[in-house]
Amino acid sequence: MEPDAATRRFRLWLRGLRSLRGDLRSARWSNDPAQLDTLVGRFVAHMEAYGAARAELDPVLALSAPWASAAERGAAYWLAGWRPTTLVHLLYTESGRRLEAQLPDLLLGVRPGNLGDLGPAQLARVDALHRRAVAEENALSREMARVQEGHGGVVTAAGLALDAGALVARVGAVLRGADALRLRTMRQAVEILQPAQAAELLIAAADLEIGFREFGLKYGSGRDE
């Protein structure tokens, strides 16, 4: 896939993300867990489709992320996308913000059922998810560092030489691993949460993705959509 085609596909994906964000916002207060659960599933499937499309790209093209602005690549990207732990940090941030705002009600026994109302078992599972994601991120970062340092050369009659094809294949494997970790972290976070809580987390994640895109278009070298 050529850079322009990849950029067009990203723009279509981002439009879909905006639409899903709007649907989740509208349904958040509907008091219909089944509807929220369906929309959460559609959001995760949208992310899965994005990862599958990226897997079709040449690894070097995917790593350069031509669809993103310089501001996005410099400020937000890790292995051509968000760090998986960013989602967990966002969960903690949104939970803490809501907890502080509704603490008097919680002390009176009012349970709003949002991200500020996470139970002990949920918090323990989020902590375990965070630890796993950090460990896997670090392993992928180490592997990419080895690739960038030229490890994996082959010995020829003239001495040690780089096998460019093998290195590009390793880049592709690392990027696929990063996308798989991003999706896996999102799926596991959603499984921990109630539908309304998951909806709030995914709305915040979409806000972050879209917000950085708009920031990049305004202050970076990104092209308008």
N, C-alpha and C positions, 0 to 999 in steps of 0.2 A: 504494500500500500504506500502511495506517495504521501509526502508531508501535507499537501493541500487536502487530499482525501481524508487523512487522519484528522486534520483540523476540522473539516466539515462534520465528521462523525462525532467529534467531541462536542461541537456546538449543538448537534441534535440531542446528544445525551444530556447536556446541560439544560436544554429546554425541557426535556422530560423530567429532570430533577426539580426544576422550578414548579412544574405542574404537580408533581407528587407532593412537594412541600405545601402547596396551596390546598390540596385535598386533605392532607393530614391536619393542617391548621383548621380547616372547616369542620372536620370530624372530631377534633379533640374534645369538644364540649358537647358532643351528641349523646353521651352516656350509652354508647352502643359498642361494647367490647368486640363483638364479632366484626363490625365494620372496621374498627381500628386495627384489629388483627389482620384483616384482609389487606388494608392499605400498608401496614408494616411489611407484610410479605411481598407486596408489589415493590416497595422501596428496596428491599434487600435483593429482589430479583433484578431490579434495574442496575444495582451495583454489580451484580454477578455478570450481567450482559456486558457491562463496560469492561470488566476484567477479561472476558472472553474475546472481545473485540481487540483489546490491547495485545492479547497473546498472538494475534495474527500479524502484528507489526514486526518489522525488522528490529531486533533488540537495540541496535544503536540508535535508530529513529525513536523508539519508545523511550530510551534513556534521555534523549535530548528534549523530549516533550515539546515539539514545535507548536502545539496548540496553546501552550501556556505563555504568559508574559514573563519577562525577566524577573519582575518582582515576585511573581508566584514561585518560580523555580528557586529563586534565592532565599525567600523567606519561609516557604512552606514545604517544599518538596524533599522527600527522602526516597531514593530509588524510584523516581518518577511519579511520586504520589505522596499522600499523607502518611505519616507514621501511624501504624495501628494503635499505638498507645495514646495518640491524640484523642481518639474516641473515648478512651477510658478517662483521660484527664477532663474531657468535656463533660462526661457523666458526673464526675466528682464536683466540677464547678457548678453545673446546673443544679445538682442535688443540694450543695451547700447554700447556694443563693436562695433556693426555695425554702430550705429548712429555716434559715434565718428569718425570712419574711413571715413564716407561719408558725414560729415556735410557740407563741402564746396559745394558739388554737390546739397545737399538738399536746401541750401540757394539760389542756382541758379535756383531752381524749378525742378531739376531732381528727379524723383520719381522711385527709383530702385525696389520698391515692395517687399523688403525683411523685415526681422525682425527689421531692423533699421528704417523702414518707417511705424511704427504703427501710426494710426490716433488717435485723442483725444477720440473718441467714443470707439475704441478698448482698449485704455489704461484704460478708466473708467471701462470697463467690466472685464479686467484683474484684476484690483484692487478689484472689487467686488468678483470675483472668489477667489482671495487670502484670503480675509476676511472670506468667507464661509469655505474654506478649513482649515484655522487655527482654527476656532471655532469647526469644526467637528473633527479635529485631537485631540484637547484638550479634547473633550467629550469622545472619544475612549480611550485616555490615562488615563483619570480618571476612566473609567470603568475597564480597565485592572489593574489599581492599586488596585481597590477594590477587584478584583478576587485574586490578588497575596497576599493581606492582609488577605484573608480567609473570607471575608464577604459573607454571603449566607449560613452560617451553619444552621443546623437543630437541633431542641431540641428533645432529646431522654430521656428515663427514667434515663439515667446516666448523663444527662446534655447536654451541647452544643457540637455537633459533626459536623465534616465537611462532606458534601455530595460530595464526590470526583467526582461522575458522573455528578452532576449538575455543579460543578465548571469547569470541562473539557468542558461541553456543552457551558458554558458562554465564555470560552476561544475561542471556535470555532466561536461563534457569533461575538466576537470582531474582530477576524481575518477576517471573512467574511465581516464585516463592513469596515475594513481597506482596503481590496482588492477592495471592491465596491467604496470606496472613491477615491482610486488611479485611477480606471478606469473612474469614473465620472469626476474627475478633468481633465484627459487627453481629454476626449470627449468634455468637455466644452471649454477647451483651443483651441482645433482644430476648434470648431465652431466659435470662435472669429476671427480666423486668415484666411487670404487668403491661397489658396493651397500651393503656394511657401513658404509662411511664416510658415505654419504648417509643411511642409516638413523639413525646417531648424530646427524647434524645435524638431521634432522627431529624426532627425539625431543626434542632440546634446544629446538627452536623451539616444539614443542607445550608443553613444560614452561614456557617463558616466557609463552606466550599464556594458558595455564590458570592459571599462578601469578599473573599480573597480575589475572586475573578474580577469583580467590579473594581476593587482596589488596583489590581494589575492593569486593567484597561485605562484607568484614570491616571495612574502615576508611573506605570511601567511602559513597556513597548508592545503590549498586547494589541491585537487588532479587534476592532469592534465586531460584534456579531450581527 
